[in-house]
Amino acid sequence: MADSLVARLSLDDVRASVKRAQTEGRKFVTRLRKDATAMVNRRPLDVLSDARKRANKAVEQLDVQQRRLRTLVVDRIADLAGQAASRVGLASAQDVADLKRRLGDLERRLDRVSKHQAA
Protein backbone atom coordinates (compact mmCIF):
# COMPACT_ATOMS: atom_id res chain seq x y z
CA MET A 1 0.00 0.00 0.00
CA ALA A 2 2.83 2.40 0.83
CA ASP A 3 4.41 1.53 -2.52
CA SER A 4 1.22 2.42 -4.40
CA LEU A 5 0.97 5.77 -2.55
CA VAL A 6 4.58 6.61 -3.31
CA ALA A 7 4.13 5.65 -6.94
CA ARG A 8 1.21 8.08 -7.32
CA LEU A 9 3.00 11.09 -5.80
CA SER A 10 5.18 13.01 -8.16
CA LEU A 11 8.23 14.95 -7.06
CA ASP A 12 6.38 18.20 -7.88
CA ASP A 13 3.52 17.16 -5.58
CA VAL A 14 5.95 16.43 -2.74
CA ARG A 15 7.73 19.77 -3.25
CA ALA A 16 4.39 21.61 -3.25
CA SER A 17 3.37 19.85 -0.03
CA VAL A 18 6.66 20.70 1.66
CA LYS A 19 6.39 24.32 0.50
CA ARG A 20 2.83 24.52 1.83
CA ALA A 21 3.91 23.04 5.17
CA GLN A 22 6.77 25.56 5.44
CA THR A 23 4.46 28.47 4.65
CA GLU A 24 1.86 27.36 7.20
CA GLY A 25 4.62 26.76 9.75
CA ARG A 26 5.96 30.29 9.25
CA LYS A 27 2.47 31.75 9.64
CA PHE A 28 1.93 29.78 12.83
CA VAL A 29 5.27 30.81 14.32
CA THR A 30 4.60 34.44 13.40
CA ARG A 31 1.19 34.34 15.12
CA LEU A 32 2.68 32.60 18.12
CA ARG A 33 5.50 35.14 18.40
CA LYS A 34 3.04 38.03 18.03
CA ASP A 35 0.70 36.63 20.71
CA ALA A 36 3.59 35.91 23.09
CA THR A 37 4.95 39.43 22.65
CA ALA A 38 1.50 40.87 23.32
CA MET A 39 1.19 38.76 26.47
CA VAL A 40 4.64 39.78 27.75
CA ASN A 41 3.93 43.46 27.11
CA ARG A 42 0.64 43.41 29.03
CA ARG A 43 0.50 44.61 32.59
CA PRO A 44 0.25 41.78 35.12
CA LEU A 45 -3.02 43.18 36.49
CA ASP A 46 -4.52 43.12 32.99
CA VAL A 47 -3.48 39.50 32.59
CA LEU A 48 -4.95 38.68 36.00
CA SER A 49 -8.19 40.49 35.17
CA ASP A 50 -8.45 38.65 31.86
CA ALA A 51 -7.83 35.33 33.60
CA ARG A 52 -10.56 36.11 36.15
CA LYS A 53 -13.03 37.01 33.40
CA ARG A 54 -12.27 33.79 31.57
CA ALA A 55 -12.57 31.78 34.78
CA ASN A 56 -15.92 33.40 35.60
CA LYS A 57 -17.17 32.69 32.10
CA ALA A 58 -16.06 29.07 32.41
CA VAL A 59 -17.83 28.74 35.77
CA GLU A 60 -21.02 30.21 34.29
CA GLN A 61 -20.86 27.76 31.40
CA LEU A 62 -20.36 24.89 33.84
CA ASP A 63 -23.36 26.08 35.84
CA VAL A 64 -25.51 26.12 32.71
CA GLN A 65 -24.36 22.62 31.80
CA GLN A 66 -24.99 21.46 35.36
CA ARG A 67 -28.58 22.79 35.26
CA ARG A 68 -29.18 21.11 31.90
CA LEU A 69 -27.78 17.84 33.17
CA ARG A 70 -29.78 18.04 36.39
CA THR A 71 -32.98 18.66 34.42
CA LEU A 72 -32.17 15.79 32.08
CA VAL A 73 -31.47 13.39 34.97
CA VAL A 74 -34.57 14.42 36.93
CA ASP A 75 -36.77 14.04 33.85
CA ARG A 76 -35.26 10.65 33.08
CA ILE A 77 -35.71 9.45 36.67
CA ALA A 78 -39.32 10.67 36.65
CA ASP A 79 -39.95 8.77 33.41
CA LEU A 80 -38.39 5.62 34.82
CA ALA A 81 -40.35 5.95 38.07
CA GLY A 82 -43.56 6.38 36.09
CA GLN A 83 -42.79 3.31 34.02
CA ALA A 84 -41.97 1.29 37.14
CA ALA A 85 -45.16 2.45 38.88
CA SER A 86 -47.31 1.55 35.89
CA ARG A 87 -45.71 -1.90 35.61
CA VAL A 88 -46.31 -2.59 39.28
CA GLY A 89 -49.82 -1.20 39.04
CA LEU A 90 -49.43 1.79 41.37
CA ALA A 91 -51.63 4.82 40.98
CA SER A 92 -50.10 7.99 39.65
CA ALA A 93 -50.26 11.30 41.51
CA GLN A 94 -52.88 12.47 39.01
CA ASP A 95 -54.97 9.36 39.66
CA VAL A 96 -54.83 9.96 43.42
CA ALA A 97 -55.75 13.64 42.96
CA ASP A 98 -58.71 12.66 40.77
CA LEU A 99 -59.88 10.13 43.34
CA LYS A 100 -59.61 12.71 46.14
CA ARG A 101 -61.69 15.15 44.10
CA ARG A 102 -64.32 12.53 43.37
CA LEU A 103 -64.37 11.47 47.04
CA GLY A 104 -64.89 15.08 48.09
CA ASP A 105 -67.75 15.41 45.61
CA LEU A 106 -69.35 12.24 46.97
CA GLU A 107 -69.00 13.42 50.58
CA ARG A 108 -70.70 16.73 49.72
CA ARG A 109 -73.53 14.89 47.97
CA LEU A 110 -73.89 12.54 50.94
CA ASP A 111 -74.05 15.51 53.32
CA ARG A 112 -76.79 17.11 51.18
CA VAL A 113 -78.79 13.88 51.15
CA SER A 114 -78.36 13.47 54.92
CA LYS A 115 -79.49 17.04 55.59
CA HIS A 116 -82.44 16.63 53.21
CA GLN A 117 -83.59 13.42 54.96
CA ALA A 118 -83.11 15.00 58.40
CA ALA A 119 -85.34 17.91 57.47
Helices and strands as residue ranges (DSSP letters): H 2-8, H 11-41, H 44-88, H 93-118
